[in-house]
Amino acid sequence: PAVLEAVAARMAAAQSVRLFGVGASGLVAQDLYHKLLRVNTNVIFCTDTHMQLTYITSVQPGDVALFFSNSGNTTEILELARAARERRACIVAVTKLGASPLSELADYVLPTSSPELEFRSGAMSSRIAALLVVDMLFTTLCNKNYDTVAKPLSESFSQCSKHHT
């Protein structure tokens, strides 16, 4: 809980939040991207790895860079995290519990724990575990910043509800 609160505070104070993930981890990053858009966060995410390599170049000190990688050893994610470290961004890793190259680069680690078979079937358990972390992080961010997020959450709900039958 203390790490969730610290990360939520850093995100609330950040100039921008940059999200990084490939494959199934990219789907988790995209889920957080959608949530953060609803509360007017200056957030950037694209599933295209080359675009991620592009927007890492504009990361500034004070920005928060969240990296999603179950293994903590994905080549592209490590390259991006090292670039964020060089640019002095706050690095948050959502990765499996235990030591990994990604967790060693991170300022904060939000660990997951899921039994994943050697031959993963669509990264089901690791993806669900990371999505749970995303939901906890988003809930913490909203609870700690309720006065700031209540209106945009309500407005996005109202706008989208027009399309519900």
N, C-alpha and C positions, 0 to 999 in steps of 0.2 A: 504493500500500500504506500509506503513512503516513496518508493521509486516512481510509482504511478503519479503521485502528487507532484513530485519534483519535475517530472517530464511534462505534465500538464501545465505547470507554472512556466516552464521554459517555453512551451509552445504558445501560451497566451501572451507572453512578452516578446516573442520573436517577430522580426520584420517579415520573415516568410518561413514556411514549413515546406521542405522538399522531401518527397517520398521516392524510394528506390526499391525495386524488386523485379525479379524475372520469373517467368513460368508461374507456378501456383502461388509463389510468394508475391508476384506482381498482382495477382487477383486480390490478395489481402491488402496490398498497398492501395489498390484501386478502391476497395471498400472504404478505407479510411479517407481517401481523397473525396469520395462522394459525401461522407459525413461532414468533413471539415468545410466543404463548400456551403453546406446548409447553415453554418454559423459564421459566415463572412470571414473565414480565415484566408489569408493570402497563401494559398497552397498550390504546389505544382506537382503534377505526376503525369507520366506518359508510359504506356506499356512498351514502347519502342526503346530498346537499350541505347541506340545511337542518340536518341533525344535525351535520355538520361545523362549520357556522356556530355551532351551539349549544355544542359542546364546546371550541371555540377560546376561549370566554369564561372557561373555568376553567384555562387554561394558566398555569403559574407559572414564575418564574425557576428554573432548574435542570431544568425539563422539556425533553425533546427533541421537536421537531416536524419530522417528515419530510414533505416535499412532493414529490409525483411529478407531473411535467408534461414531456412530451417537448419541447414548444415552449418551455417556460419563460415562456409568455405567456398562459396560461389565466386569464381574468378572475377566476373564483371562487378559484382557487389563489392568485393574487396578493393578493386581498382577505384571504384567510386568513393568508397569510405576513406581510402588513403587521400584522395583528392580533397574531400571534405575536411580531413584532418589538416592538410596543408593550408587550407583556407580558414582554419580556426573556427569552423562551425561546431555547434553542439551535436554530437553524434549519439543517436539512440539506435540500439540493435534489438530487433525482435527476432530471437533465435533460440534454438534448443538449449536447455540447461546444460551448463558445463563449459569448459574452456574451448575456445575456437579462435581462429584469426580475427573474425569479426568482433567477437566480444572483447578481445584485447584492444581493439581500436576504439571501442565505444566509451563515451562518458557515462552512459546509462545503459543497462541491459534489462530488457523486459523478457524474461525467459519463458519458454514454452516447454511442455513435457508431453510427449505423445508417443505411444508405441507405433513405430513405423516399420513396416517390413522392409527387408533389403531391396526387394523389387516393389516399389511403391505403386499402389493402384490409384493413380491420380492424386497422390499426396493428400489423401483424405484426412487422416487424423492430424497430421502436422498443419494442414490448412485450417481445420476447424479450431485447433488450439491457438493458432495465431489470430484467427478472427475473434476468438474470445478475448484475447489481449487487446485487440483493437476496440472492441466494445467496452471493455473496462476503462481503457484510456480515454475514449470519447466521453463516457459517462462521468469520469473524474473531471475532465476538462469542463464539461457543461455544468456540473454541480458547483465547481469552484468559481465559475464565471457566469452564474445564472443571469445576473442583471445584463450582461453583455450579449448572451446567446438566446435569451428567451424570445425577443422580438424576431430575429431572423429565422429561428426555428418555426415560430408560429406563421410567419409570412411564407416560408417555403412550403409548409404544410398546406396553407390555404391555396397557394398557387397550384400545387400539384393535385389537390383534392378536386379541382374543377374537372379533372380528367378521369376521375373514378366513377364507375357506374354502379 
